[in-house]
Each structure stands twice: as C-alpha cells, then as structure tokens.
Amino acid sequence: MSVRVRIAPSPTGNLHIGTARTAVFNWLFAHRHQGVFVLRVEDTDAARSRPEYTENIKSGLEWLGLNWDEGPFFQTQRLDQYQQAIQTLLDKGLAYPCYCSPEELDEMRETQQAKGQAPGYDNRHRNLSPSEKEKFEAEGRKPVIRFKIDGDRAIAWKDVIRDTVTWQGCDLGGDMVIARAAENDEPYGQALYNLAVVVDDIDMNISHVIRGEDHIANTAKQILLYEALAEEIPIFAHTPLILNEEGRKLSKRDGVTSIDDFRKMGFLPEALVNYMTLLGWTFPDSTKEIFTLEEAAQEFDLDRVNKAGAKFDWDKLDWLNSQYLHQMSADKLTDLLIPHWQEAGYAVDKMDRDWLEKLTALTAPTLNRLTDVIKETSVFFVDSVEYSSEAMDLLQQEGVATVITEIAEQVNNTDSIGEDDAQALIKQVTKSQKVKKGLVMRSLRASLTGELHGPDLTQTWLLLNQLGTDKTRLQQTLDKIAG
Ligand code: GLU
C-alpha cells in the first residue's frame, strides 16, 4: 500500500504545538515509507478562520522543516465535493433534513439534563412525513442535514497505536449534523468537519489518518460515513495528548502553545522537532535522544508510539536546545543571535563581525535558549555594570584597590592587549602586589563584569579591551571603591 498521510489544521489560530507534533509524526511516517505528506487547510469555519493563521501555520511547518509534498488544499475550494456527498447520503436515505430550532434543541438538552441523561439529539426529525417537512419549510425554517447514527451499533477499529478501539453508537450524541445552510443561504452549503474530512480523506487517497486522541469519537462517526459512502476506511492511529506538569492537556494557561511562542522564546527548530518526536516516541536505541528528523524517519514506526499521554518537560527541552546550541558553529550561531541582541537594544550593528563571533564562542556554552544571550552578554553592551553584593564585598577587601589600580595603569599604557599580554599582566600584578593570582583574577572579573563568576576571564577581558571598555570599567570600579 502506498502511504499517503496528511496534516489538516484549522486556521482558527496560530500553529499549535499539538498540531505540530501530529505533523511531525505524519512527516516521519511518510518519510519512513517513501510516502506522501499532504497539507490540508480546514477553513470551512468562515467566522473563525483567518488567512494570517494559514500563513502562520505554513511558515511554522516550514520553520520546523516539516515540508509537505502536496497542497496546501483548502476546504473552502472543495464545497462542491461536499455537496455531492451530502446529496448521495440524502439519496440513499442515510441523511435527512432536521428543522429543529435552537430553542427546541435547548429545551431538549434541558429536559435530558433534568432526567440525568447524556445530552444528545433525540432523532425527532428522522422520519418526518412530506407534509410535516412542507409545514416547516412554509414556516421559513432552514434545515440542517443530519446523518443517521445507529445507536445500537458498536463501532470498532484496529488502531495502530491503541489496538482495538470500540465505541458505542449510542454514545455519539444522536444523528449528527453534517451540513447547514451556508451564509449565502445555499441549502446545506456549509459542510461540517466530520463530513468534509471524510470526503477529503477519500479524494486525497489518505491511507493512514494519524491525529490526536481527542479525535477518537470523531473517528467512530467518520467510520460510519465511510461505510455510508461505500468507501474504503483508512487506517487510524491516535497519538497521545501532550500533557502539562499536572497531567492535564497542555493549554494556553501553561504559558505557550504556539510554535511562534517557542521560536520567540529562543528555541531552535531542530531542537523543537527533536523534542516533539520524543513526546510519545522513543528511538529504538532509547539512549539516543538527539537526532535529526531524517534519522528518526529511518527508524520511525507507529507501533512504537506510546498510548499514554506525553508530559511536556521544559527542562528536557532546554537541555536538548542547549545541545544543539553548543555544537553549532560560531558563524551560524551569531546569525541567530543577532536578532535577539537587536531586540534587546544592544548595539550589535556597530560591532565587528569577528568580535561578535568571538563573543558568541565565549557565551555559547552558557546558553540553553537563544534568548539567554541577552542576560549572558549584557556586560559587553551596557554603559556601566551593576556590582553584585559578592563582587562588592570582594572589591572592598584590603589590597584590592591597589591591584586594580595597577592593572588600570598597565591597561591605560597599552593600545590593545592580546592573550599573552593579558596573562603576563596578571602575573606581573600578582608578583608586584604580593597577592595570590586568584585574587587578581577575581578583582579583575569583579571590576569588568560586576560578578565573581562567568565565562573565561581572559577572553572576556580581550573582548572588552577591543571596545576600550576595560579602561572605563576599571576606573568606574576604583571610583566606586573610593566612593
Ligand atoms: N481540522 C482538524 C483539527 O485541526 C483536523 C483533525 C483531523 O486530523 O482529522 O483538529
């Protein structure tokens, strides 16, 4: 069987992490089996769909490297196909117009609630006589089209991830609405999700429907539609949900949900797709946690996808991201950091490229996210440093001021210093001030950065020296100690 899978987002919001993870699994499955990955935009909900969301979804998938082979197809361009299917179901007597008003439906629900029954449509217009229909039409009621659901049926399928799933027809909420009048009043002009998705999956020859487990009840309904349309039922695979720390479905309340949010937070696309792949799947060699999409695709199969929900673990994502950042070339990483520096208002545009790359190389090991660079490199861009209380304590120790004074004198007498000069200078001050080398180094670091800890001191100093900032910092420190 040739594999054809799809991702079918609704453009009612930005690309969501759950949709993106479903896209990852579909992409991997398609690539594993030399199949085709289709992008279909489910935009029939005119009130909530927006072109900017479609753009966001497309650019998000592209950013993640989840390129599609066919599409994007748009449901709004396929309305005729849905109309035809609806007509077929009407002709076969498997669907019918229902004229219930919203008030009648509300009343029905209230009565069910009062009796402690599950809410659902009671199929009251299933067998209207022609004259009853005429009467409703004469009243100007606009019907919806309902598809008959046999409440006595048990609908079962072999799910690739969940094994046999059985759903009772009586738990599907009664005969389901598959279409309603369109805004332009075209009767049944607006097909609803379950009908449209089935027609599309048939027309697009989808072999495997891989989607989140929140669609399981829809799958039961859709299987009935495939049967009614006498079409072959695809293979279904329902992926586990992404859960938050408390074990509930990850939602907006957890801070971020859209792929854009993750991008803005400084995650790399390769780290994010790697992490999303691990949300429910493990490499056959489970110690292998860092891999490209292509590497995963060589091993991916749906039977290794977990049934249980996948907990979203920020620490793990940070760790994975840091692994990608740490192994990236300074050149590439600098390109990625520049927009973050710019956003923070740091004057990177004035900096020499070589200097920037050295700064990148110095800071890269401290980064988990690209955005960490703002805090980690602030000392290179601010006018004056803030001294931490530990740094202040050190700077006020006896003898430290003279150490700094001597360093300052030496620095002021040289145009620029190189690595050897820096080492020699520290050695010389150690000797002449008769103090430990550690004290000289700590004093220097505290003066230059306001902190006692940080990345390599010599490199930090050399970078500041190239800007001439070390001179001002040393003087500022001396003023501060005196002051
Ligand atoms: N438009 C649906 C969604 O975004 C697609 C579900 C499906 O894959 O069938 O959830």
Residues whose N, C-alpha, C, O or C-beta is under 5 A from the ligand:
A	BS01	LIG	A8 P9 S10 E42 V197 R211
